[in-house]
């Protein structure tokens, strides 16, 4: 937390760089653009898909490793990282949500009437988000899994007849088609659970998650598919393959091995049991974080307690009070309701003069889903993630040992650019080179605070407050001074203008309609040479009652030649961009902090990698098949 002063000085420098860059481009100061710090791992559910598990299983196996982000380091945290990726890439293409009607798709196992009644069964390019309800999940996913099982059985039988010899031109399209429907549909469900969480949706996901994981394991551990891919890798064809197909084959071999394809008997049974348990624990972990965040709020009626809070924070606190029943609440007179949602929490740490209030909210934020969290109000269940973390760590270690590796770090880095050794060396080098500077900045902040009559040692709940005062004294500005320049419409105008100039494309309101999950969601289209090239949803605002915290980019539909709709050469990519920035207050637009602007630009960078790809091999197009480090490094 002592790095806050350094980060805020850095923000000032970056602001100057950004303004200078936009002046060169001829943009206005209101359209300031800046790429988010590459060290911020907030991005993307990301790269999710470039690993060992089909996408529908990565959603199901979301691990319990969501860190407790500190207010001093990041207001843009990850969705929980994806868990132990155990399955092959073909299935990875699966659950992204969205996809066209395909003449080559398997016939539905439900009647056409049932398919129309269940929006998860309809394979439109743009998911029917506004129509999907919790009651659609169980029957829809069961039917789609049955289709996938039948397709898998047919493929395995065909491979056995052919002695596991099949060309990439025949095998790869079959794998992609086989997994696409479940991939999209379970992706719709997982996305809605992240952005529109309800008890009914949770129950439906918990009921179907074991079946989804089990189906994914059957694909990832298919010895017939593995033998066929291995035969390709050892054939003369391999050296003649295009680079994209060669990447697919190499990735499939690696992913299958890490998914346990070589395990047999009791070891295989235990591996699969671990995968199922990790899925259950991961979902529970994520739910506990959201529930403990939602459960906490402070209602303040004494204006002295909110002294120092800027007008934007007071307006949001009053608006929150209105939503909780205080219909006459105003920014000027209160009452004010403060929450652990970042747009509410961070201004308290930066600006509230009441030290006791800062300490109380800091401790509440840092101890979410811990042994200090009260039981869930609805059902009395514990929200403490401590035992879950211990179980997850133990199971990941056991899983690594089953795969013949020393620890989970080796499993994780097996599909990343870094090795375990290089990652540890980098952390040690960073500490050695930065610790003295950080200590010096801490001492400077202590002296500055003492100059304002502060006594005692600076605590974590003091650091952000005095760092803001220090910045005001040194540079005569604060985060609040920047907000008027960063209204969301103006930021988007500047962002899109920059994209247009850099990539010779045009970002415009979508020329087609698409159902959305919330009235605040925007739908945009990217044109290249005057024709649609991609689409994306932007869900910008915080909704603490139903939406997971953090910011991420995810794939809704990937670019793919194989999955092209009738009459088209390729399926166009579709992305989700999800943020949790300050919502509009009253009739004013969202006025963003500099950090929120950074976060938006960061996630757009990932989305552009997905949307502007020209690769047509669906299994490695966009963010698929890209090592995590390669995605974050730019």
N, C-alpha and C positions, 0 to 999 in steps of 0.2 A: 504493500500500500504506500510505502514511502516513495515509490516511483511516480506518484501522481504529479509532483511538481515538474519532473522531467517531461512527462507526457504532455502536460499543458503548455509548457514552453515549446515543445515540439509542434503542438497544434498551431501555435502562433506562427511558427516558421512555415509550416505547411500551408497555412492560410495565405501567407504572402506569396509563396510559390504558385498557389492555385490562382490567385488574382492576377499575377503576372502572366501566367499561361493563358488565361482567358482574354486578357487584354491583347495579347499577341493574336489570338484567334478572332478578336473583334467582338467578343461576347460582353455581357454586362456583369457587374460585380454580383448581381443577384443570382447569377447562374454559375457561381463558383463551383468548380469540379475538382475532385481529388480522389485518387485511388486509396482505398482503405489499406491500412498497415498490413503488409503480407503476414506479419506475425499473428494477426488476429485470425484464429481458426474458425471464426463464426460461420464461414461459408458452408453452405451447401451440404445439404443432406447428401449431399454432394457426391461426390465422387463416390459416394455411395456405391455407385453401381459398377465401379471398375474392379470390384473385388471378387470374392469367392462364392458369393451366394446370389441366387436369383434375386432380383429386386424385391419380389413379394416376400422373400424370406428375410432379407435384410430389414425390411420394415417390421416383420414379426419378431426378429431377434434383436431389436434395438436394445443395446446393453445399458446397464445401470452405471454408466461412467460419466453421466453429465456432471461436470464439475460445478462446484459452488463458485460462480464468478464473483469477483470482488468489484465493488463500485469504483475502486481506484484504478482498475486496469481496463475494464471493458464494459460498455453498455450494450454490446452486440455479441451475445454468447451463442454457442452452438445449440442446435437441437442435440439431444444425446447422440454421441457418435454411434455408428453402426456396429453391430456386434459381430462376433466370430463368423466370418464369412466362409461358409462351408460348401457352397455349391458352384456349379459351373456357370460360365458367362452366358450361355444360351439362355438359360433361365433368367439371367440377370435382366434381360431386356423386358422381362415381364412386368412388373407392375408399375407402370408409370402413369397410368391414367390417360385416357384419350387415345384415339386411334380410329381409322376409317373403317367403314364396312368393306370387307374383303371377300372377293369371290372365291379365294383359296382358303378362307378360314374354315375350321371344322364346323360341321353342322351343329346347331344348338341342341342340347339334350332336352330342353324345355320346349313346350309348344310355343308357337309364334305369339299367341295371346299372352302367355306367361312372360315371354321375353319383353313384350311391349310394357307389361305391367311392372316389370323389374328393370329399372334403368341401368343396373350393373350388367345386364345381359346384352345391352345395345352397344355396339362397337363404333360409336361416333368418334370423329376426330376430336371434338371438344366434349368432355364428359358432361353429363346432365346433373351438374352439382346441385342445382336448386331442387331436383326431384328425388335425390337419393335420401332415403330414410333408414333408420336402424333396422327396421323390419325387412329391408331388402337384403341385408348382408348374409344371413345364414342360408336362405334358399338359393340366392344367386351364386354365392361362392361355392356352395356344395355342388351345384350343377356344373360350374366352370371347372372345378377340380376333377369331376367325373370325365369331362371332355379331355382334360389334360392327361389323365391316367390312361384313357383309351388311346390317345395319340402316342403316348410313350410306349405302351405295349405294342402297338403296331410298328413303331420305328424299331424297337428292339428285335421284334420277330423278323423284320426285313433285313436288319443288319446280320442277324445270325444266319439267315439263308445265304447271304452274300459273303459269308466268312469274315465279316466285319471290315470289308473293303468297300469304301464308298468315296467318291470324289468330293472335294469341298464344294463344288458347284451344286451338288445334290444335297449333301449333309447339312451345311450351314443354313440354307433357307428353311429346311425342315425343322431344325432346332429353334430358329427364330419364330417361325409360325406357331410351333407347338406351345410356346411359352407366352405368346403375346397377350392373349385374352385375359388370362389370370393376372398377368403382370399389370395390365391397365386397370382391371377392376379392383384388385386388392390395393392398388395404388390410390384409387379414388377414396376407398374406405380409410386408408392410413392418413391421407391428406386431410380428410374431413375430421378425423379424430384429433389431428394436430391443430386445426384452425377453428373448429366448431364442436368442441368436445361436449358430450352429454353423457349422462349415466346410461342411457339406452344404447348409445353407440359403443361405449366401453364394454357393456355386457355382450353385445354382438361380436365385437372383436375378440374378447376373451374366449368366447365359445368356438370361434372358427380358427383362431390362431394355431392351435395344435395341428389341425388338418392341413393348414397352409404350410406349416413348417415340415410336416411329414411328407407332403407332396414334393416340396422342394428337395428334401433329402433323397427321395427316390430318383429324382432327375440327376442330382449331383453325384450320387453314388452308383449310377448305372454303369455296370462294367461293360455293357455292349457299346455304349456311346464312347466310353473311355478308350476301349480297344480300337474303335474306328478312328478316333482322333489321333491316337498314338501311331496307328498305321500310316496315316497321312504324314505325320511328322517324320517318319522314318523312310518315306518313299521318295522317289525321284521328283514327284510333283512338288514337294515342299520347297525346293530351291527355286522353282519357277513361279510360285504364287506371288500375286501382288502383295505389297507390304502390308496392307490392311488385313488381308486374309491370313498372312503369316502371323501377324500379331494375334489374331483370334485363336489360331491353333496353339500357339505358345501359351497364351493366357488360359485356354481351356485345360491344357495339361497341368499347369501349375495349380489352377483352382480346384481341379478334381482331386489332386493329391492332397491338398490342404482341406478338402471337404471330407476326407476319410474314405475315398474310393478304394484304397488298398487295405482297409481294415476288414477283419472277418470275425465271425462268432461273437464271443462275449465283448471283445473290444469294440466292435462295430455297434453292438447294442448299447454299450455304455456311452459311446460317442453320441449317438442319436438321443439318448436320454439326457445328456448334458445340453444338447442343442435345444431340446424342448424346455428344459428347466430354465436355461438362460433367457429364452423368449418370455416365459412367464415372469421371471424376476425383473427383467428389463421393463416390461410393461408396467408392473407394479411400481418400480422405481420412478418411472416417468410420471405416473399418476400421483404419486406422493409429492413430488416437487410441485406440480401444478396445484394440488389441493392445499398444500401448506402455504403456498403463495396467496391463493385466493382467500384463505381463512383469516388472514391478518389484515386488520385495518385499525386506524386510530381516528376517532372523531374528536375534533378540537373546537371548543367554543370560545376560548380565551384568546383574543387577538395577539396578546403578548407572546404566546407560544409560537406563533407563525411569523414573528418579526424577522425581517430579513429575506423572506421568501419573495421572489419576483412575482410580478403580476401574472405571468403565464402560469406559474405553479399554483397560485391562489385561485385562478380561474378554473384550472383543472380540478383542484381539490373541492371547490364549490360544486362543479358539475358532477363530480363523483358523489357528493353528498345528496344532490338532487336525485341521482339514480338510485340511491339507497333510502329514499323516502322523505328527505328534508326538502320539500318542494320550494321553499322560500330562500334557500341558501344562495348567497351571492359572494363574489370574490372579495368584496369590500367588508361585509359584515359577518360572513360565515353562516352556519358552521362549515368547517372544512374537514374532509375525510382524506386521510393519507393512506397509501397502500404500498406494498412491496413491488409493485409494477415499476419498471425503471423510470418512465416519465414522471412518476410521482416521487419515487425514492431518491433519485440522484439529486434533484434540486434541494432536498432537505439536507443532504450531506454537504452540498456546496455552499448553501446560503443561510440555513436556519441558524439564528444566533443562540437559540436555546440548546445548550450543549447536552442536557439530559435527553432531549428529544432526538438529537443526532445519535447518541449512544444507544438509546432504546431501539431505534429503527435499524441501526447497523447490526446489532446483535440479533435482532429478529430476522434480518435478511441472511446473515451468515449462518444461522442455525436452522434454516428451513429444512424440513424433512430430516430432522435429527432427533436425538433423545430428548431435546428440549421442546419439541413440537407437541402440542396437545393432540389427543385423538381426533379422528375425523368426526365432525359434528353429526353427520347423517347416520353412520353405521357403527361408530365407536372404534373402528379399526385403527391400529397404530400407523402413524405416518413416518416412523423412524426408518431411514434407509441404511442405518449402520449394519444391521444383520444381513441385509440384502447385499451390501458391498462385500462383506466378508465371504458370503456364499459365492458371489460372482467371481471374486479373485481366486478362490479355491478351485472352482470349476474350470476357469480358464487355464489355470496351471495344470490341472489333470488332463484337460483336453490337449494341451501342448505336448504333454508327455505321451499321450496316446499316439500323437502324430510323429513321435520320435524327436521332439525338440525340447530344449532346456526349459523354456518359459514362454509365456504369452507374447512377450516382446519379440521373440524370434518369429512367432506366427504372424504377428502384425507387420513386421518389417519385411517379411518374405515377399510382400506385394507392394512395397514402397521403394522409392529411390534411395532412401537412407538405409543403413544397416544399424543394428542395435549398438554396435561399437562406435560408429560415427555419430550417432545421435547423442550418446553419453559424452563423447568427447566435445561435441559442440556445446552442450549445456555447461560442461566444466570450463570451457574456454570463455563462454559468455559471462559466467560468474566471475572468473578471474579478471576479466577486462572491465566489468561494469560495477563491481561491488564498491570499490573505493569512490567512484563518482556518485553512486546512489547514496552512500553514507554521507558524502559531502553535501549533497542536496538536502538530505534529511537534517543535517546540522544547520544549514542555511535557513531552512523553514522554521526550525526551533527558535533560532535567534530572531527571525522576523516576527513570529508569534509573540515572543517575549517583549518585543518592542511595542506590541499592542496591548500590553498589560496581562498577557497570559502567563500563568504560573504552572509549574509542574511539567511533566513530560508530555509531548505530543502523542496522542493515542490515534489509532486508525480512524476513529470517527471525528478527529480534529483535522486530519491531513488535507482532505479535500476542501474543507472550509477555509483554512488558512492559505492553501495554495491559490484559491480564487482571490483572496485578499492580496496576496503577493503579486499575482498577475495584474490586478487592478492598479497596484502601486507602481509596478515596473513598466506596464504597457498601456495603462489607461483604457482598458477595455475588459469585458467579461463575456462569457458565453451568451448571456442575455442580450448584450449589445448586437450580437450577430443575427439573432432570430428574425428580425424584420426583413433581412436580406434573403432569408432561406424559407420562404413560404414554399410548400410542396409544389404548386404549379410552376413557380419560377425555377425551382431546382430541376424539375423534370424538363423544362424548356431548355435549360443549359445543358443537362445531361444528354438529351436527345440531339441537340445541336452538335455537341462534341462527337457523339457516335456517328452522326451523318458525315461529318468532315473527315473523321479518321478512317471510316470503313466504306465510304461511298454507298451508304444505304440511307433509307428514310424511315424513321419511326413515326407512325401515324395512328390515330384511333382505328381500331379494327374495322374492316369493311364488312365483316360478318358478325352475327350475334352469337354469343356464347353464354350459357347459364353460369351464374356465379353463386358463391356460398354466402356472401354478405354484401349489403348495399354499398359498402365502402371499397369493394374490389373493383379495380380498373382492368380493362382488357385492351391490349395494344397489338399492333401489327408492324412487322418490319418488311419493307419492300426493297428489293434489289432489282435494278434496271426496270423499275416500274411494275414489277410483279411481286406478289406475296412470297416471302422467303421463310418467314417464321412468325410465331405469335407468342405473347406472354401475358400472364395474369400478374398484376401487382396488388398485393394485399398489404398496405403500408402501416395501418394503425394498430396500436395496442388495444386488445380486448381481454383484460385480465380474467374475466369470468369464464372464458371459454377457449382461449388461444394460448398455446405454449409460448413461453418467453423466448427471446433470441431473434436471430435473423438467419434466413437460409434461402438458397436457391435449390430447386429440385426440378427433375424432368417430369413433364406431363406426357409427352410423346416424343420419341426420338426420330431423327431423320433416318429414313430407311427405304431402300429400293425394293426390298422384298415385301414390305408392308404397304406399298403404294396403293392407293385406292384405284378402282377401275377408271381408266382413261387418263391416269397421271403416271409420271415417270418415277415419282418419289413421294413418300409421306413427309410432309413438312414438320419441322420440330416445333414443339410447344413447351414453354417453361413456366414454372411457378416462381415468383419472387415474393418472399414473405419477410416483412419487417415488423417491428413493434415500436414505432416512433410515436411522438406526441400526437394525440388525436386533435381534430379541430375543437375549439372551444366556442360555444355559441355559434354565431354566424361567421366567425373568422376562420380562414384556412389553417391547416396545420403549419405552425411555425417551428422549423426544425432546429435542433442544436447542430453545432459543427460536427459532432461525433455521429449524429444520425445521418448527416449528409455523406460522411465518409462511408458509413455502413451501406447506404443505398448504392453508392458507386462501386463498392466492393462486390456486393451481390450481383450487380449488373455485369461486372466483369466475368463472373462465372456463367451468368446467363448467356452472354455473348459467345462464350466458348461453345456452349451447347447450340445456340441458334444460328450462328454464322458458319458452322462447319459446311464444307462441300462434300465430305465423305458420305458415300451412299451405302457402305456396309453397315447395317444397323447395329451390329454387335460392338462396333468400335467407333461409331459416329458421335460427335459432340463430346460430352463428358464421360462417355462409356470407354472403358479400357484405358483410361488415363491415370497414371500413378498419382496418388494423393499429393505428393510434393510438387509434381509438375503442374498440378492445377492451382496450388497456392502460391507457387514461386513468382509468377508474373505480378 
